[in-house]
Amino acid sequence: MIVKLKSNAKINLGLNIVGKAKNGYHLLDMVMVPISLSDELEINFKEIKGKLKIETNIKEIPTGKENIIFKIYNEFYKETKFEKQMIEVYLKKYIPSQAGLGGGSSNGAFFFNALNKYYGNPITLQRAVEITKKIGSDIPFFLLNKSTRIKGIGENLEVIENNIKNKIILIKPDFGISTIMAYRNYSKLKNKKNANVDKIIERVKSGYINDIENYLENHLEQGLLLENKNIIKFKKYLEKIERDQKIKFNMSGSGSCYYAFIKTNNIDVVYNKIKTTMEGCRVEICSLL
C-alpha cells in the first residue's frame, strides 16, 4: 500500500516567550498558520515484518535515527506495542531547513497521522500530542495543521478560524539559524517588545490585515539582532526592500526565513523585484491554508 502526501510548512504570526517550564523548555504564546509551501512524502507500507527505510533528495538530510520520521516510527510502535512493519519512505524536500518553517516537524506529524490511520487510529489526538511533543515542539501543531494559538511548550492548542486571503512572500537567505542558537541569543535579551497575540487573532479571524504588522513581534528575532551578524546584515537588506515596496517583513519562528503580506494585486511585480534584488536568496509566493 502506497500513500502520497504533501507535508506543508508554517509561519509564526508573533512569538512571545513568557517563561520557562520546570524541565527547562521555554513557554511560548504565539500564532502559527499553515502555508502552501510543501514537501512530498511517499510512504510504502510493505505489509511484512521489518524496519523503516528513509530516502530523500537532499543528501544533507539524515535518514537514520536522527530523522524525526524515524523517531515517530519508533515511538508509535512503542506506544501501540504492535509488531514493527517494513515501511519505505521517500521524502522530497522543498521546505528549507533551519528556516523557522517547521519542515522536519511537518514531516514527522504527517507521517504519524498516516501511520495511525493505516492501523485504524489506535492513538487518540490527545495522546498523540503527548507522545509527539517530546520529539518536536511543533509536531502537535502539524497534527492539526490549522491556524492555531499555541501556548506552553507547544501542547496547548486553540484552533482559530483563518479568513486571510492575502498571499505572502517568503525570503530564505543563503544561511540558516539553528533553534539552539536562536534561544542562546534570546537569553541575552533584556528589553523585549511583545506581540499582541489577541489583536493578531482578531485580524486572522476577520481577514483584515492592513495593520497586522503593528502587532507582530518575535522575541527570538530580537535576540538574534543583538549580535548575529548574518541576521543583522540581512535585516538591513530587507529594510531597503520594505521602503521601496511598502511592505513589512517578519521572521518566522527562529529564522532565518522572513515573510511579508502582500496587500496589493501586483504580487508578481513585487516578487520579481525582490528576486532580482536578493541574489542568492530563495524567494517564494505562498498562500495561507
RACORTA-V955897 format. One line per field, one symbol per residue. ss: DSSP state (H for helix, E for strand, L for the rest). psi: psi as a letter, one per 40 degrees, with the letter a starting at -180 (. if undefined). burial: # if it has 16 or more other ideal C-beta (glycine too) atoms within 10 Angstrom, else .. A space follows every 50 residues. Layout:
ss: ???
psi: ???
burial: ???
This chain:
ss: LEEEEEEEEEEEEEEEEEEELLLLLEEEEEEEEEEEEEEEEEEEEEEEEL LEEEEELLLLLLLLLLLHHHHHHHHHHHHHLLLLEEEEEEEELLLLLLLL LLHHHHHHHHHHHHHHHHLLLLLLHHHHHHHHLLLLLLHHHHHHLLLEEE EELLLEEEELLLLLLLLEEEEELLLLLLHHHHHHHHLLLLLLLLLLHHHH HHHHHHLLLLLHHHHLLEHHHHHHHHHLHHHHHHHHHHHHHHHHHLLLLE ELLLLLLEEEELLLLLHHHHHHHHHHHLLLLEEEEELEL
psi: hhhhihhiaiihgihhheaiideeiihihihihiidhiihhhhhhefiia ihhhiiehdehieaedhdddddddddddddeihhihhhhhhhhdhiifef efddddddddddddddddeffehidddddddddddheeddddddfihhhh ibeeehhhhhhheheiiihhhhifiihiddddddddeehdhihiigdddd ddddddehededdeehihddddddedehddddddddddddddddefihii ihbeieiiihhheiefdddddddddddgheihhihiih.
burial: ..#.#.###########........#.########.###.#.#.#..... .#.#.#....#.#...#######.###.......#.#####.####.### ################......#....##.###.################ #####.#..#.#.#.########..##.#.###.##..#.....###..# #.##....#..##.##########...#..#..##..#..#...#.#### ############.......##..#...#..#.##.#.#.
